[in-house]
Amino acid sequence: MPCIAHLDMDSFFVSVVRLRFPFLNDVPLVVGGKNVPLPLNNQAFSLWDYQGRGVIASASYQARELSLKSAMPLMKAAQIARLKNQNVALLPVLMNDNRFYSTQFKNAVREIAPKIEDVGIDEIYIDLSDFPDSFEAAKRIQQHVFQKTHLNCSIGLAPNKLMAKLASAHHKPCGLTVFNIPQDLENIIFPLSVNKINGIGKKMAKQLNALNIFSIGDLAKMPPDFLKEHFGLRLGEWLHCSANGIDSRALKLQKDLPQSIGAENTFVRDYHLPDDRALLTQNLNDLCQKISFDLKRKKMLTQSVAVKIIFSDFSSVVRSYSLSSPIVEKSDLLAAARQTLKYFHLKKPLRLLGVSARQLRLKESIQPEYFLI
């Protein structure tokens, strides 16, 4: 019988920050924002003092108890913390550290179970079908990841990917959960909120709620034709199958090449040219440096560079520049981005600047660069 595991690192960005700054282990903590200073003399920057447009990338479990959560604007989070008179530490996202520990935990898993699908910086699927005792194998993986990284993870086991991901989120942190399908549908899965299914977001959940569908069990009881009538043939069929624990997707052991690799920065205030030209230049330089790092880490080259700008009125423009030969170095990416900027009319104030590398190809000779900042 197939057995798929979904491994999800527990509050990954926060946990990585705490490895660097262990004095933050027992305090409410959120990670995110731009230009947030690192702790100095065991004193972290307070969320109360934040000013800007950033959002929470990750929140510690203590912070979640204060109703602070991922994707929440930091200014709103600061307001909530003040109202509850709770001081919360704010740290920047340590992306180089995150990439380093992401590689470390995935290598640790491969030492026990090499059949994995890499789906994100902090999560993977694992095929444990060949193990005589998949639960014991998952327990070994969980312990091995901690031994290698000092980071905790939660693992869900199920016959397919959809149910495995649902299981990994069922008990956190340090959870190890098994969903047997169809045995566990009635008592464990059907009572869960419909938005617990991966792929059902806030918008679709509202549409389902409007049809008096609130739980996974409610959705499972709906006739397929009813769902197809309201959501279309493909989506209606997927909703019916998902609610009943059916998922035929196989693990993608060889990750598909990404369509692009990019980075962007929403400014703490609107940039006006020519007054803020130096700040814009520095941002462009930083974005190209990050993309070069990511390309080298993934052993890839690019032959097209695109620049995206969102102006203060929220209008956006994207322009791209094709190259005669593939590149990877920051200086070449910067030159291409500057060339692309010539096609913009920069009369209005700028709110966001983004750069992306497109037309990607593999080059195995590239050496990735891992370092901690």
C-alpha positions as a Markdown table, in Angstrom:
| # | Residue | x | y | z |
|---|---|---|---|---|
| 1 | Met | 0.0 | 0.0 | 0.0 |
| 2 | Pro | 1.4 | 3.4 | -0.9 |
| 3 | Cys | 2.5 | 5.6 | 2.0 |
| 4 | Ile | 3.3 | 9.3 | 1.5 |
| 5 | Ala | 4.8 | 11.5 | 4.2 |
| 6 | His | 4.6 | 15.3 | 4.2 |
| 7 | Leu | 7.3 | 16.9 | 6.3 |
| 8 | Asp | 6.8 | 20.5 | 7.4 |
| 9 | Met | 9.4 | 22.3 | 9.4 |
| 10 | Asp | 7.9 | 23.9 | 12.5 |
| 11 | Ser | 7.7 | 27.7 | 12.3 |
| 12 | Phe | 10.9 | 27.5 | 10.1 |
| 13 | Phe | 11.9 | 31.2 | 9.7 |
| 14 | Val | 11.4 | 31.8 | 13.4 |
| 15 | Ser | 13.2 | 28.6 | 14.4 |
| 16 | Val | 16.2 | 29.6 | 12.3 |
| 17 | Val | 16.3 | 33.0 | 13.9 |
| 18 | Arg | 16.3 | 31.4 | 17.3 |
| 19 | Leu | 19.3 | 29.2 | 16.4 |
| 20 | Arg | 21.2 | 32.4 | 15.8 |
| 21 | Phe | 19.8 | 34.3 | 18.8 |
| 22 | Pro | 18.9 | 31.7 | 21.5 |
| 23 | Phe | 17.9 | 34.4 | 24.0 |
| 24 | Leu | 14.7 | 34.8 | 22.0 |
| 25 | Asn | 13.6 | 31.1 | 22.6 |
| 26 | Asp | 10.9 | 31.9 | 25.1 |
| 27 | Val | 9.6 | 35.3 | 23.9 |
| 28 | Pro | 6.8 | 36.1 | 21.3 |
| 29 | Leu | 8.6 | 36.7 | 18.0 |
| 30 | Val | 7.6 | 37.6 | 14.5 |
| 31 | Val | 9.9 | 37.6 | 11.4 |
| 32 | Gly | 9.4 | 39.9 | 8.4 |
| 33 | Gly | 9.6 | 43.5 | 7.2 |
| 34 | Lys | 12.3 | 45.5 | 5.5 |
| 35 | Asn | 15.3 | 47.2 | 7.1 |
| 36 | Val | 14.6 | 45.6 | 10.4 |
| 37 | Pro | 17.8 | 45.6 | 12.6 |
| 38 | Leu | 19.4 | 42.5 | 14.0 |
| 39 | Pro | 19.5 | 42.2 | 17.9 |
| 40 | Leu | 22.3 | 44.1 | 19.6 |
| 41 | Asn | 23.5 | 43.1 | 23.1 |
| 42 | Asn | 20.7 | 40.5 | 23.5 |
| 43 | Gln | 18.1 | 43.2 | 22.8 |
| 44 | Ala | 15.8 | 42.7 | 19.9 |
| 45 | Phe | 13.9 | 45.3 | 17.9 |
| 46 | Ser | 10.4 | 45.7 | 19.2 |
| 47 | Leu | 7.4 | 45.2 | 17.0 |
| 48 | Trp | 5.9 | 48.3 | 18.7 |
| 49 | Asp | 8.5 | 50.5 | 17.0 |
| 50 | Tyr | 8.0 | 49.3 | 13.5 |
| 51 | Gln | 7.0 | 51.7 | 10.7 |
| 52 | Gly | 6.6 | 50.5 | 7.2 |
| 53 | Arg | 4.6 | 48.4 | 4.7 |
| 54 | Gly | 6.1 | 45.0 | 5.6 |
| 55 | Val | 4.1 | 41.8 | 6.5 |
| 56 | Ile | 4.8 | 38.9 | 8.9 |
| 57 | Ala | 6.6 | 36.1 | 7.1 |
| 58 | Ser | 6.4 | 33.8 | 10.1 |
| 59 | Ala | 5.2 | 34.0 | 13.7 |
| 60 | Ser | 6.3 | 32.0 | 16.8 |
| 61 | Tyr | 3.6 | 29.9 | 18.5 |
| 62 | Gln | 3.6 | 32.4 | 21.4 |
| 63 | Ala | 2.9 | 35.2 | 18.9 |
| 64 | Arg | 0.1 | 33.2 | 17.3 |
| 65 | Glu | -1.6 | 33.0 | 20.6 |
| 66 | Leu | -1.8 | 36.8 | 20.4 |
| 67 | Ser | -3.6 | 36.4 | 17.0 |
| 68 | Leu | -0.5 | 37.4 | 15.0 |
| 69 | Lys | -0.1 | 35.3 | 11.9 |
| 70 | Ser | 1.7 | 35.1 | 8.5 |
| 71 | Ala | 0.8 | 37.6 | 5.8 |
| 72 | Met | -0.6 | 40.1 | 8.4 |
| 73 | Pro | 0.7 | 43.7 | 7.9 |
| 74 | Leu | 3.3 | 44.5 | 10.6 |
| 75 | Met | 1.6 | 47.8 | 11.4 |
| 76 | Lys | -1.6 | 45.9 | 12.2 |
| 77 | Ala | 0.4 | 43.4 | 14.2 |
| 78 | Ala | 2.0 | 46.2 | 16.2 |
| 79 | Gln | -1.4 | 47.7 | 16.9 |
| 80 | Ile | -2.7 | 44.3 | 18.2 |
| 81 | Ala | 0.4 | 43.8 | 20.4 |
| 82 | Arg | 0.0 | 47.3 | 21.9 |
| 83 | Leu | -3.7 | 46.7 | 22.6 |
| 84 | Lys | -2.8 | 43.5 | 24.4 |
| 85 | Asn | 0.1 | 45.2 | 26.1 |
| 86 | Gln | 2.4 | 42.4 | 24.9 |
| 87 | Asn | 5.9 | 43.2 | 23.7 |
| 88 | Val | 6.9 | 41.2 | 20.7 |
| 89 | Ala | 10.3 | 40.9 | 19.2 |
| 90 | Leu | 10.7 | 41.6 | 15.4 |
| 91 | Leu | 13.5 | 40.1 | 13.4 |
| 92 | Pro | 14.3 | 40.2 | 9.7 |
| 93 | Val | 14.1 | 37.2 | 7.5 |
| 94 | Leu | 17.5 | 35.6 | 7.5 |
| 95 | Met | 17.3 | 34.2 | 3.9 |
| 96 | Asn | 20.8 | 32.9 | 3.6 |
| 97 | Asp | 20.5 | 31.1 | 6.9 |
| 98 | Asn | 17.1 | 29.7 | 5.8 |
| 99 | Arg | 18.5 | 28.4 | 2.6 |
| 100 | Phe | 21.4 | 26.8 | 4.4 |
| 101 | Tyr | 19.2 | 24.9 | 6.9 |
| 102 | Ser | 16.7 | 24.0 | 4.2 |
| 103 | Thr | 19.5 | 22.2 | 2.4 |
| 104 | Gln | 20.6 | 20.6 | 5.7 |
| 105 | Phe | 17.3 | 19.1 | 6.6 |
| 106 | Lys | 16.6 | 17.8 | 3.1 |
| 107 | Asn | 20.0 | 16.1 | 3.0 |
| 108 | Ala | 19.2 | 14.6 | 6.4 |
| 109 | Val | 16.0 | 13.1 | 5.1 |
| 110 | Arg | 17.7 | 11.7 | 2.0 |
| 111 | Glu | 20.1 | 9.8 | 4.2 |
| 112 | Ile | 17.1 | 7.7 | 5.3 |
| 113 | Ala | 14.6 | 8.0 | 2.5 |
| 114 | Pro | 15.9 | 9.2 | -0.8 |
| 115 | Lys | 12.6 | 9.4 | -2.7 |
| 116 | Ile | 11.5 | 13.0 | -2.0 |
| 117 | Glu | 9.6 | 15.8 | -3.8 |
| 118 | Asp | 11.0 | 19.2 | -2.9 |
| 119 | Val | 8.1 | 21.6 | -2.8 |
| 120 | Gly | 9.4 | 24.5 | -0.8 |
| 121 | Ile | 12.1 | 25.9 | 1.5 |
| 122 | Asp | 10.5 | 24.3 | 4.5 |
| 123 | Glu | 8.5 | 21.3 | 3.3 |
| 124 | Ile | 8.9 | 18.1 | 1.3 |
| 125 | Tyr | 7.0 | 15.0 | 0.4 |
| 126 | Ile | 8.6 | 11.6 | 1.1 |
| 127 | Asp | 7.7 | 8.2 | -0.4 |
| 128 | Leu | 7.9 | 5.7 | 2.4 |
| 129 | Ser | 6.0 | 2.9 | 0.5 |
| 130 | Asp | 9.1 | 0.7 | 0.5 |
| 131 | Phe | 9.6 | 0.7 | 4.3 |
| 132 | Pro | 8.2 | -2.2 | 6.2 |
| 133 | Asp | 7.1 | 0.2 | 9.0 |
| 134 | Ser | 6.5 | 3.7 | 7.6 |
| 135 | Phe | 5.6 | 5.1 | 11.1 |
| 136 | Glu | 9.0 | 4.0 | 12.5 |
| 137 | Ala | 10.7 | 5.4 | 9.4 |
| 138 | Ala | 9.0 | 8.7 | 9.9 |
| 139 | Lys | 10.0 | 8.8 | 13.5 |
| 140 | Arg | 13.6 | 8.1 | 12.6 |
| 141 | Ile | 13.5 | 10.9 | 10.0 |
| 142 | Gln | 12.1 | 13.4 | 12.5 |
| 143 | Gln | 14.8 | 12.5 | 15.0 |
| 144 | His | 17.5 | 12.6 | 12.4 |
| 145 | Val | 16.5 | 16.1 | 11.1 |
| 146 | Phe | 16.7 | 17.4 | 14.7 |
| 147 | Gln | 20.1 | 15.8 | 15.2 |
| 148 | Lys | 21.5 | 17.4 | 12.0 |
| 149 | Thr | 19.9 | 20.8 | 12.3 |
| 150 | His | 18.5 | 21.3 | 15.9 |
| 151 | Leu | 15.2 | 22.2 | 14.2 |
| 152 | Asn | 11.9 | 20.5 | 14.8 |
| 153 | Cys | 9.5 | 19.3 | 12.2 |
| 154 | Ser | 6.0 | 17.7 | 11.9 |
| 155 | Ile | 5.2 | 14.8 | 9.7 |
| 156 | Gly | 1.9 | 13.5 | 8.3 |
| 157 | Leu | 1.5 | 10.0 | 6.9 |
| 158 | Ala | -1.3 | 9.1 | 4.5 |
| 159 | Pro | -2.0 | 7.1 | 1.3 |
| 160 | Asn | -1.7 | 10.3 | -0.9 |
| 161 | Lys | -0.2 | 13.8 | -0.9 |
| 162 | Leu | -3.3 | 15.7 | -0.1 |
| 163 | Met | -4.1 | 13.8 | 3.0 |
| 164 | Ala | -0.4 | 13.7 | 4.1 |
| 165 | Lys | -0.3 | 17.5 | 4.0 |
| 166 | Leu | -3.5 | 17.7 | 6.0 |
| 167 | Ala | -2.1 | 15.3 | 8.5 |
| 168 | Ser | 1.2 | 17.2 | 9.0 |
| 169 | Ala | -0.8 | 20.3 | 10.0 |
| 170 | His | -3.1 | 18.4 | 12.3 |
| 171 | His | -0.7 | 18.3 | 15.3 |
| 172 | Lys | 2.0 | 21.0 | 15.6 |
| 173 | Pro | 4.8 | 21.4 | 16.7 |
| 174 | Cys | 6.7 | 18.1 | 16.6 |
| 175 | Gly | 3.7 | 16.2 | 15.4 |
| 176 | Leu | 3.7 | 12.7 | 13.9 |
| 177 | Thr | 0.2 | 12.0 | 12.6 |
| 178 | Val | -1.2 | 9.1 | 10.6 |
| 179 | Phe | -4.4 | 9.4 | 8.5 |
| 180 | Asn | -5.8 | 6.1 | 7.3 |
| 181 | Ile | -8.2 | 6.6 | 4.4 |
| 182 | Pro | -11.1 | 5.9 | 4.3 |
| 183 | Gln | -11.2 | 4.8 | 7.9 |
| 184 | Asp | -10.4 | 8.2 | 9.4 |
| 185 | Leu | -12.6 | 10.3 | 7.2 |
| 186 | Glu | -15.8 | 10.2 | 9.3 |
| 187 | Asn | -14.4 | 10.9 | 12.8 |
| 188 | Ile | -11.2 | 12.9 | 12.1 |
| 189 | Ile | -11.3 | 14.6 | 8.7 |
| 190 | Phe | -14.9 | 15.4 | 8.0 |
| 191 | Pro | -15.3 | 17.7 | 11.1 |
| 192 | Leu | -12.4 | 19.9 | 10.0 |
| 193 | Ser | -13.1 | 23.3 | 8.4 |
| 194 | Val | -13.2 | 23.1 | 4.6 |
| 195 | Asn | -10.3 | 25.6 | 4.3 |
| 196 | Lys | -8.0 | 23.0 | 5.8 |
| 197 | Ile | -7.8 | 21.3 | 2.4 |
| 198 | Asn | -4.7 | 22.5 | 0.6 |
| 199 | Gly | -5.9 | 24.5 | -2.4 |
| 200 | Ile | -9.0 | 26.0 | -0.8 |
| 201 | Gly | -8.2 | 29.5 | 0.1 |
| 202 | Lys | -10.2 | 32.3 | 1.7 |
| 203 | Lys | -12.0 | 33.3 | -1.5 |
| 204 | Met | -13.2 | 29.7 | -2.3 |
| 205 | Ala | -14.0 | 29.1 | 1.3 |
| 206 | Lys | -16.4 | 32.1 | 1.3 |
| 207 | Gln | -18.0 | 30.7 | -1.9 |
| 208 | Leu | -18.5 | 27.3 | -0.3 |
| 209 | Asn | -19.8 | 28.9 | 3.0 |
| 210 | Ala | -22.4 | 30.8 | 0.9 |
| 211 | Leu | -23.6 | 27.3 | -0.2 |
| 212 | Asn | -23.8 | 26.2 | 3.5 |
| 213 | Ile | -20.6 | 24.1 | 3.1 |
| 214 | Phe | -18.5 | 24.8 | 6.1 |
| 215 | Ser | -16.8 | 21.5 | 7.0 |
| 216 | Ile | -15.0 | 18.9 | 4.9 |
| 217 | Gly | -17.8 | 16.6 | 5.7 |
| 218 | Asp | -20.3 | 19.1 | 4.3 |
| 219 | Leu | -18.3 | 19.2 | 1.1 |
| 220 | Ala | -18.0 | 15.4 | 0.9 |
| 221 | Lys | -21.8 | 15.0 | 1.0 |
| 222 | Met | -22.4 | 17.4 | -1.9 |
| 223 | Pro | -23.4 | 15.6 | -5.1 |
| 224 | Pro | -20.6 | 16.0 | -7.7 |
| 225 | Asp | -23.1 | 17.5 | -10.2 |
| 226 | Phe | -24.0 | 20.2 | -7.7 |
| 227 | Leu | -20.3 | 21.1 | -7.3 |
| 228 | Lys | -19.6 | 21.0 | -11.1 |
| 229 | Glu | -22.6 | 23.3 | -11.7 |
| 230 | His | -21.3 | 25.9 | -9.3 |
| 231 | Phe | -17.5 | 25.6 | -9.8 |
| 232 | Gly | -17.1 | 24.1 | -13.3 |
| 233 | Leu | -16.3 | 20.5 | -14.4 |
| 234 | Arg | -12.6 | 20.3 | -13.3 |
| 235 | Leu | -12.8 | 22.3 | -10.1 |
| 236 | Gly | -16.1 | 20.6 | -9.1 |
| 237 | Glu | -14.6 | 17.2 | -9.6 |
| 238 | Trp | -11.4 | 18.1 | -7.6 |
| 239 | Leu | -13.5 | 19.5 | -4.7 |
| 240 | His | -15.5 | 16.2 | -4.6 |
| 241 | Cys | -12.4 | 14.0 | -4.7 |
| 242 | Ser | -10.4 | 16.1 | -2.2 |
| 243 | Ala | -13.2 | 16.1 | 0.4 |
| 244 | Asn | -13.4 | 12.3 | 0.1 |
| 245 | Gly | -9.6 | 11.8 | 0.6 |
| 246 | Ile | -8.9 | 11.0 | -3.1 |
| 247 | Asp | -5.7 | 12.3 | -4.7 |
| 248 | Ser | -4.0 | 10.4 | -7.6 |
| 249 | Arg | -1.0 | 12.7 | -7.9 |
| 250 | Ala | 2.4 | 11.0 | -7.9 |
| 251 | Leu | 5.5 | 12.4 | -6.3 |
| 252 | Lys | 7.6 | 14.5 | -8.7 |
| 253 | Leu | 11.0 | 13.1 | -7.7 |
| 254 | Gln | 12.8 | 15.4 | -10.3 |
| 255 | Lys | 11.7 | 18.9 | -9.6 |
| 256 | Asp | 10.6 | 20.8 | -12.8 |
| 257 | Leu | 12.7 | 23.8 | -13.8 |
| 258 | Pro | 11.3 | 27.0 | -12.5 |
| 259 | Gln | 9.9 | 29.5 | -15.1 |
| 260 | Ser | 11.7 | 32.3 | -13.4 |
| 261 | Ile | 13.7 | 33.3 | -10.4 |
| 262 | Gly | 13.1 | 36.8 | -9.0 |
| 263 | Ala | 13.1 | 39.2 | -6.1 |
| 264 | Glu | 11.2 | 42.4 | -5.3 |
| 265 | Asn | 11.2 | 45.1 | -2.7 |
| 266 | Thr | 8.2 | 47.2 | -1.6 |
| 267 | Phe | 9.7 | 50.5 | -0.4 |
| 268 | Val | 9.1 | 51.9 | 3.1 |
| 269 | Arg | 8.0 | 55.1 | 1.3 |
| 270 | Asp | 7.4 | 56.1 | -2.3 |
| 271 | Tyr | 10.7 | 56.8 | -4.2 |
| 272 | His | 10.8 | 60.0 | -6.2 |
| 273 | Leu | 13.2 | 60.5 | -9.1 |
| 274 | Pro | 15.7 | 62.1 | -9.4 |
| 275 | Asp | 15.9 | 62.7 | -5.6 |
| 276 | Asp | 15.9 | 59.0 | -4.6 |
| 277 | Arg | 18.1 | 57.8 | -7.5 |
| 278 | Ala | 20.8 | 56.5 | -5.1 |
| 279 | Leu | 18.3 | 54.5 | -3.0 |
| 280 | Leu | 16.8 | 53.1 | -6.2 |
| 281 | Thr | 20.3 | 52.1 | -7.4 |
| 282 | Gln | 21.1 | 50.4 | -4.1 |
| 283 | Asn | 17.8 | 48.4 | -4.3 |
| 284 | Leu | 18.5 | 47.3 | -7.8 |
| 285 | Asn | 22.0 | 46.2 | -6.8 |
| 286 | Asp | 20.6 | 44.2 | -3.9 |
| 287 | Leu | 18.0 | 42.5 | -6.0 |
| 288 | Cys | 20.5 | 41.4 | -8.6 |
| 289 | Gln | 22.8 | 40.1 | -5.9 |
| 290 | Lys | 20.0 | 38.0 | -4.5 |
| 291 | Ile | 19.0 | 36.6 | -7.9 |
| 292 | Ser | 22.7 | 35.8 | -8.7 |
| 293 | Phe | 22.9 | 33.9 | -5.4 |
| 294 | Asp | 19.7 | 31.9 | -6.1 |
| 295 | Leu | 20.8 | 31.1 | -9.7 |
| 296 | Lys | 24.1 | 29.7 | -8.5 |
| 297 | Arg | 22.5 | 27.8 | -5.7 |
| 298 | Lys | 20.2 | 26.1 | -8.2 |
| 299 | Lys | 23.0 | 25.8 | -10.8 |
| 300 | Met | 21.1 | 27.8 | -13.4 |
| 301 | Leu | 21.8 | 30.5 | -16.0 |
| 302 | Thr | 19.4 | 33.0 | -17.4 |
| 303 | Gln | 19.1 | 34.5 | -20.9 |
| 304 | Ser | 16.4 | 37.1 | -20.2 |
| 305 | Val | 16.0 | 39.7 | -17.4 |
| 306 | Ala | 12.7 | 41.4 | -16.5 |
| 307 | Val | 12.1 | 44.5 | -14.4 |
| 308 | Lys | 8.7 | 45.2 | -12.7 |
| 309 | Ile | 7.7 | 48.5 | -11.2 |
| 310 | Ile | 4.6 | 49.3 | -9.3 |
| 311 | Phe | 3.9 | 53.1 | -9.0 |
| 312 | Ser | 2.4 | 55.0 | -6.2 |
| 313 | Asp | -1.1 | 54.8 | -7.9 |
| 314 | Phe | -0.7 | 51.0 | -7.9 |
| 315 | Ser | -0.3 | 50.8 | -11.7 |
| 316 | Ser | 2.3 | 48.3 | -12.8 |
| 317 | Val | 4.6 | 47.9 | -15.7 |
| 318 | Val | 6.9 | 44.9 | -16.7 |
| 319 | Arg | 9.6 | 45.1 | -19.3 |
| 320 | Ser | 12.1 | 42.4 | -20.3 |
| 321 | Tyr | 15.5 | 42.3 | -22.0 |
| 322 | Ser | 16.8 | 39.3 | -23.9 |
| 323 | Leu | 20.5 | 38.5 | -23.9 |
| 324 | Ser | 22.7 | 37.1 | -26.6 |
| 325 | Ser | 24.3 | 34.6 | -24.2 |
| 326 | Pro | 23.3 | 33.3 | -20.7 |
| 327 | Ile | 24.5 | 35.0 | -17.6 |
| 328 | Val | 24.7 | 34.4 | -13.8 |
| 329 | Glu | 26.9 | 37.0 | -12.2 |
| 330 | Lys | 25.5 | 40.0 | -10.4 |
| 331 | Ser | 27.3 | 42.5 | -12.5 |
| 332 | Asp | 25.8 | 41.1 | -15.7 |
| 333 | Leu | 22.3 | 40.9 | -14.2 |
| 334 | Leu | 22.7 | 44.5 | -13.0 |
| 335 | Ala | 23.7 | 45.7 | -16.5 |
| 336 | Ala | 20.8 | 43.9 | -18.1 |
| 337 | Ala | 18.4 | 45.4 | -15.5 |
| 338 | Arg | 19.7 | 48.9 | -16.2 |
| 339 | Gln | 19.3 | 48.3 | -19.9 |
| 340 | Thr | 15.6 | 47.3 | -19.2 |
| 341 | Leu | 15.0 | 50.4 | -17.2 |
| 342 | Lys | 15.6 | 52.5 | -20.2 |
| 343 | Tyr | 12.2 | 51.4 | -21.5 |
| 344 | Phe | 10.3 | 52.8 | -18.5 |
| 345 | His | 8.9 | 56.3 | -18.1 |
| 346 | Leu | 9.7 | 57.0 | -14.5 |
| 347 | Lys | 7.7 | 60.2 | -14.0 |
| 348 | Lys | 5.5 | 58.9 | -11.2 |
| 349 | Pro | 6.7 | 58.0 | -7.7 |
| 350 | Leu | 7.7 | 54.3 | -7.3 |
| 351 | Arg | 6.2 | 51.9 | -4.7 |
| 352 | Leu | 7.9 | 48.6 | -5.7 |
| 353 | Leu | 10.8 | 47.4 | -7.7 |
| 354 | Gly | 11.2 | 43.8 | -8.8 |
| 355 | Val | 13.8 | 41.9 | -11.0 |
| 356 | Ser | 13.4 | 38.4 | -12.4 |
| 357 | Ala | 15.6 | 36.0 | -14.4 |
| 358 | Arg | 13.8 | 34.2 | -17.2 |
| 359 | Gln | 14.6 | 31.6 | -19.9 |
| 360 | Leu | 16.5 | 29.5 | -17.4 |
| 361 | Arg | 18.8 | 26.6 | -18.1 |
| 362 | Leu | 20.8 | 24.2 | -16.0 |
| 363 | Lys | 24.6 | 24.4 | -15.8 |
| 364 | Glu | 26.0 | 21.7 | -13.5 |
| 365 | Ser | 29.5 | 23.3 | -13.2 |
| 366 | Ile | 28.1 | 26.2 | -11.2 |
| 367 | Gln | 29.2 | 26.0 | -7.5 |
| 368 | Pro | 26.4 | 27.1 | -5.1 |
| 369 | Glu | 27.4 | 29.5 | -2.4 |
| 370 | Tyr | 26.0 | 28.9 | 1.1 |
| 371 | Phe | 26.9 | 31.4 | 3.8 |
| 372 | Leu | 25.3 | 32.9 | 6.9 |
| 373 | Ile | 24.8 | 36.6 | 7.3 |
